[in-house]
Amino acid sequence: MPLPLPLENLRVRLTDAWQRRAVSLKALSFATVGLINTAVDATVFFLMLGFATSSLIVANVSAWLIAVTGSYVMNSFTTFSAETGGRLRLKDYAGFVGSGLVAVIATTTTVVLAANYLPVWAAKGVAILVSFVVNFSITHFVVFRARPDTAGEPR
């Protein structure tokens, strides 16, 4: 039984990307940018917990808000430069933030639940891993997916 057209298109794109090894190279670049953003995120998170009376949720969301903008800029110029043409666009930023919202919900849920069983630093580490998987998947396959050239029109 054939897949519905949107799923078939996704399957073809995933297969093509895998064969060209684009996904693994982009994942490595995304992870490198992510290391920088993880340092920013964790620094803000722990500063807010240490110097303010912030809850885990407020500290985590605030840290994410600061880190997401830096992540968008760096990924636009490195990881997804072929897709963005090395240009920053409000539409792409909105999509990036939207995908990040899914990730921040996943990480906040993870850090709150994991903190019941692990030290906070370890719970934050688990949440960072969850964030990478969720964020890269949505960013690569939705936000910065390769688009067919439309007669040289800017996106």
DASUL-V852256 format. One record per residue. RES is the residue in three letters. PHI is phi in radians with two decimals (* if undefined). BURIAL is I if it has 9 or more other C-alpha atoms within 8 Angstrom, else O. D_LAST is the distance of its C-alpha to the last C-alpha in Angstrom with 2 decimals. Layout:
RES:PHI:BURIAL:D_LAST
RES:PHI:BURIAL:D_LAST
//
This chain:
MET:*:O:35.23
PRO:-1.25:O:31.58
LEU:-1.33:O:28.86
PRO:-1.05:O:26.74
LEU:-0.89:O:23.57
PRO:-1.06:O:21.14
LEU:-1.23:O:23.63
GLU:-1.11:I:24.15
ASN:-1.06:O:20.46
LEU:-1.12:O:20.53
ARG:-1.05:O:23.84
VAL:-1.10:O:22.63
ARG:-1.10:O:19.67
LEU:-1.12:O:22.18
THR:-1.09:O:24.76
ASP:-1.09:O:22.61
ALA:-1.11:I:21.43
TRP:-1.11:I:25.05
GLN:-1.12:O:26.42
ARG:-1.51:O:24.21
ARG:1.01:O:25.19
ALA:-1.11:I:21.62
VAL:-1.12:I:22.25
SER:-1.16:O:25.40
LEU:-1.19:O:24.02
LYS:-1.19:I:21.04
ALA:-1.08:I:23.59
LEU:-1.13:O:25.79
SER:-1.10:I:23.16
PHE:-1.05:I:22.12
ALA:-1.16:I:25.87
THR:-1.12:O:26.45
VAL:-1.06:I:23.91
GLY:-1.09:I:25.46
LEU:-1.09:O:28.90
ILE:-1.10:O:28.02
ASN:-1.17:I:26.55
THR:-1.12:I:29.57
ALA:-1.09:O:31.84
VAL:-1.11:I:30.14
ASP:-1.01:I:30.17
ALA:-1.14:I:33.78
THR:-1.07:I:34.99
VAL:-1.10:I:33.74
PHE:-0.97:I:35.01
PHE:-1.28:I:38.47
LEU:-1.11:I:38.76
MET:-1.13:I:38.12
LEU:-1.24:I:40.70
GLY:-1.43:O:43.15
PHE:-1.91:O:43.02
ALA:-2.39:O:42.22
THR:-1.72:O:43.37
SER:-1.41:I:40.03
SER:-1.42:O:39.95
LEU:-1.00:I:38.19
ILE:-1.19:I:35.46
VAL:-1.09:O:34.89
ALA:-1.11:I:35.01
ASN:-1.19:I:32.61
VAL:-1.19:I:29.96
SER:-1.11:I:30.30
ALA:-1.07:I:30.05
TRP:-1.12:I:26.89
LEU:-1.01:O:25.25
ILE:-1.25:I:26.02
ALA:-1.26:I:25.02
VAL:-1.14:I:21.64
THR:-1.18:O:20.07
GLY:-1.08:I:21.50
SER:-1.12:I:20.35
TYR:-1.04:I:16.68
VAL:-1.09:I:16.94
MET:-1.11:I:19.03
ASN:-1.20:I:17.09
SER:-1.14:I:13.78
PHE:-1.61:I:15.92
THR:-2.13:I:18.12
THR:-0.93:I:17.84
PHE:-1.99:I:14.13
SER:-1.12:I:13.52
ALA:-1.16:O:12.73
GLU:-1.37:I:9.87
THR:-1.67:I:8.58
GLY:1.16:O:9.84
GLY:1.21:I:12.26
ARG:-2.04:O:10.28
LEU:-1.59:I:10.86
ARG:-2.31:O:8.61
LEU:-1.03:O:10.65
LYS:-1.09:O:8.82
ASP:-1.16:I:9.30
TYR:-1.06:I:12.68
ALA:-1.06:O:13.65
GLY:-1.12:I:13.10
PHE:-1.12:I:14.99
VAL:-1.13:I:17.66
GLY:-1.05:O:17.93
SER:-1.17:I:18.61
GLY:-1.16:I:20.88
LEU:-1.09:O:22.75
VAL:-1.08:I:23.75
ALA:-1.17:I:24.91
VAL:-1.19:I:26.78
ILE:-1.15:O:28.59
ALA:-1.12:I:29.58
THR:-1.27:I:30.72
THR:-1.14:I:32.56
THR:-1.06:O:34.32
THR:-1.10:I:35.16
VAL:-1.14:I:36.52
VAL:-1.18:I:38.61
LEU:-1.19:O:40.05
ALA:-1.14:I:40.60
ALA:-1.13:I:42.31
ASN:-1.28:O:45.02
TYR:-2.12:O:45.99
LEU:-2.25:O:44.85
PRO:-1.06:O:45.03
VAL:-0.99:I:42.05
TRP:-1.09:O:40.84
ALA:-1.28:I:40.92
ALA:-1.08:I:39.22
LYS:-1.14:I:36.38
GLY:-1.08:O:36.24
VAL:-1.10:I:35.97
ALA:-1.10:I:33.21
ILE:-1.11:I:31.24
LEU:-1.12:O:31.53
VAL:-1.06:I:30.39
SER:-1.04:I:27.37
PHE:-1.05:I:26.38
VAL:-1.09:O:26.56
VAL:-1.13:I:24.75
ASN:-1.13:I:21.99
PHE:-1.10:I:21.27
SER:-1.04:I:21.31
ILE:-1.21:I:18.83
THR:-1.11:I:16.51
HIS:-1.23:I:16.63
PHE:-1.64:O:16.65
VAL:-2.15:O:14.49
VAL:-1.18:I:12.25
PHE:-1.89:I:11.23
ARG:-1.11:I:12.09
ALA:-1.15:O:11.24
ARG:-2.00:O:9.01
PRO:-1.14:O:10.35
ASP:-1.14:O:9.25
THR:-1.92:O:8.61
ALA:0.93:O:10.80
GLY:1.29:O:9.02
GLU:-1.27:O:6.39
PRO:-1.22:O:3.79
ARG:-1.27:O:0.00
//
